[in-house]
């Protein structure tokens, strides 16, 4: 009986070795299988899923249609290890996915990172990053100004109807492009409960509440009067408010 059990155990072990190494090149060592840890960000407006170009009501009674939501997250890491170097959230083009990295859930019981790009690389040549890097100019697209301030950390664009008279007239454009080292924000999430989605895959869902972005406990943004910033001189107060509110609006889903 002991011999039979040993034979079964050997066959099971061989199966896992063959399965995990089925794609390896002959002569190369077998790479261990690593779990895939994915992070997503679902835009919402209060209790509703937020869809671009759909109409939502602000506390002032304005109708607002968000047309673009983008941001850069950089150097996302756990207590001891980095999980993701940089990622680009582009709701219109790539949906709610932020990034997928390799690691063990137990090594990432908390996550922290930058909303934006840290100063040590913010002013680097965006064409000098490796082709596969998110921060390469060919991948980051319009999230780089191409001049001194470097990367655009977040983009919020919208059309607003500021006259609640029952007639839709979304003729008030909102353009909020925030960057510069002084506006870099950090985020952190603790006691993460990774949701298992497969044998070796786990998921951590976040949400971006654009209702809270406009009005939270600390400060509000009135889109009628606070509607444009390219982080230029004279726009410092609004620029900081916008990225602080954006950061505060991201939470566990």
N, C-alpha and C positions, 0 to 999 in steps of 0.2 A: 504494500500500500504506500509506504514511504517513497519507494522508487517511482510509482505512478504519479504521486503528487509532485515530486521533483521534476518529472518530465513535463507535466502540465505547466508548472511555474516557468520552466525554461522556454516553452513554446510561447507563453504570454509575453515574456520579456523580449523574445525575438521579434514578436509581432510589433511591439511598440518601437523597437529599434528600427525595424524596416520601415514602419510607417513614418517615423520622424525623419528618416534619412533618405526617403525615396527620391528626393530631388537633388541629392548631393552629387558632386563630381567625384568620380572614382579616384581614390588615393587621398582625398581630402578628409579631415576628421569630421565626424558627425556633429553638427551644431545643436545644442539643446533647444527645445521648444520653449519660447518665451511668450507670456501672456500679452495680449493686446489691450491696452487701456485707452478708451476713447472718451473725449469730453465734447459735449454739445452745448449750444446756447440757443434757447427758444425765445425769440422776441414775443412779448405779450403786451397787452394794454389793459392793466388791471387783471380781471379774471378771464379776459378773452385772448385767444391766439391773435397775434398781430400779423396782418397780411399787408404787404406793400401795396400802395395805391388805394387801399380801402379807407373809409372815413371813420374817424373816432372823434369824440367830443372832449374838449379840455374843460377844466374847472371854470374857465372864463366864459364858456359857451361857444368857443370857436370850433369849427370843424377842421380837422387836421388829417392830411394824407401823407404818411411817410413814404418817401420815394427811394431812399438809400440809407442803409445802415451798415457801416463797416468799422472794423477796428483791428489793431495789431496787439497780440499778446506775446510777450517775450520772456524767455528764461523761466519757464514754468517748472517748478521743482518741488520735491517732497522734503522731508526732514534732512535727508543726506544725499539724495541723488536727483539729477535733472531728468525730467520726463520729456520736455519739449523745448527746443532751442527758440523757435519763433513760429507763430502761426498767424494767418490772415483770415479774419471772419468777413465774409462777403455774402450777406443774406440773399440778395437777388440772384447771384451767380451760383453759389454753392450751398445754399440752404443753411441748416442749423449746425452743420459739422464745424467744429473748431480744430481738433487735431486727434490723431491716434498715435500713441507711443508704445514702446515695449517696456514691460516691467512687471513686477509682482505687486498685487494690491496691498500687501502688508508693508511694502516699502514706501507707499504713498498714502498713508493715512491722513495726511494733510497736504495741501497744495498752496503754493504762493508764487507770485510772478509780477510782471510789469504790464500795466495797461499803457502801451507805448513802447519806445525803444530807449534803453539806457544810454546815457550820454557818451559812454566810452565807444559806442559804435554808431550813434545817431548821425554823426557827421562823416562817417566813412563813405567811400565811393560806392554807391549802390550797384555799380556794374562789376565791382571787384569780388563780390560774394560768389561762391560756387553756383553753378547753373541750377542745382537742385534746391538751393536755399530760398526760403520764402522771402528773404530780404533782398534778393537779387532784383534789379530794376525790371527785368522781364517778367517777374512773377508778381511783384507788388504793385505794378501799374501806377495808377494815379494816386497812390498813397505816399508819394514822395514829391516834394516841391522842386527838387533839383537845384536848390539854392541853400543858403546858410542854415536855416532851421532844420533841414534834414527831413525825416519822415513825418507824415501826418499820422497821428496816433489814432484818432477817431474821426469818422465822418457821419454827420446826421443831416439829411436833406429832406425837405417836406414842402408841401403846398398847403396854405391855410386860408380858410374863409373866416375873416375876422368880423363879419357883420351877420349876426344870427337873425336874419330876417326871413328865413324859409326859402331863400333863393340861393342855390349853390353857385358860388363864385370864388374858386380857389386861385386867386390872383396874387396872393401874398407869398413870396418865395422865402423859404428858410434854408440857409446854407451855413453850416457850422463845421468848420475844418480846424481841428485843434492839434497842435504839435508843440515843439520847443521843449528843451530840457526842463525848464522850470515847471512845466505842466505834467511831467511824468507822474503817474499814479501807480501804487502797488495794491495788490489784492491778495487775500488769503482765505482759505476755507479749511476748517479743522474737522476732525472726527468724520472723515469721509466714509460713507458706506457704499462701496463700489457695487453696482448692480450687475450680477452675472448674466450675460446674454448668450454665452456659448461655452464649450468645453474650456477654451483658453481665451475668452474675451469678456471684458468688463466695461461698464459704462458709468460715467458720472454726469448727470444732466444739470445744466444751469438754465436760468431764465434771465432775460433782459426786459425789465418792465418799463416801457416808455411812458406810462402814466406817472410812475414814480420819478422818472427822469425829469419830467416837467414840474412835478410838485412832490417834494419830500419833506421830512420833518425839519430839515435845516434851511432849505432855500428853494425858491420857485423860479421857473423860467417862463416869462410871459412872451409868447411867440409874436405878439403884435409889435413889441418894442425891442425884444432881444432876439433878433432873427438872423444876424449875420456876423460871422467872425472867421477870418483867415489867420488868426493869431498874430495880427499885425500890431504895430504900435498904436496905443489908444484903445485896444480891445482886450487888455490884460485881464480886467475884472470879469468880463463875460466869458473869456476863454477858460479861465480857471473854474468858474462856476459850472460851465458845460461839462468839462471832463470829470469834475468831482461828482456831479449828479449822475453822469453816465456810469461811473464806477460804483456808486451807491446803488444803482438800479440793477446790478448783476448779483444774483443770489442763487442758492440751490433750488432746484425745481422739484 
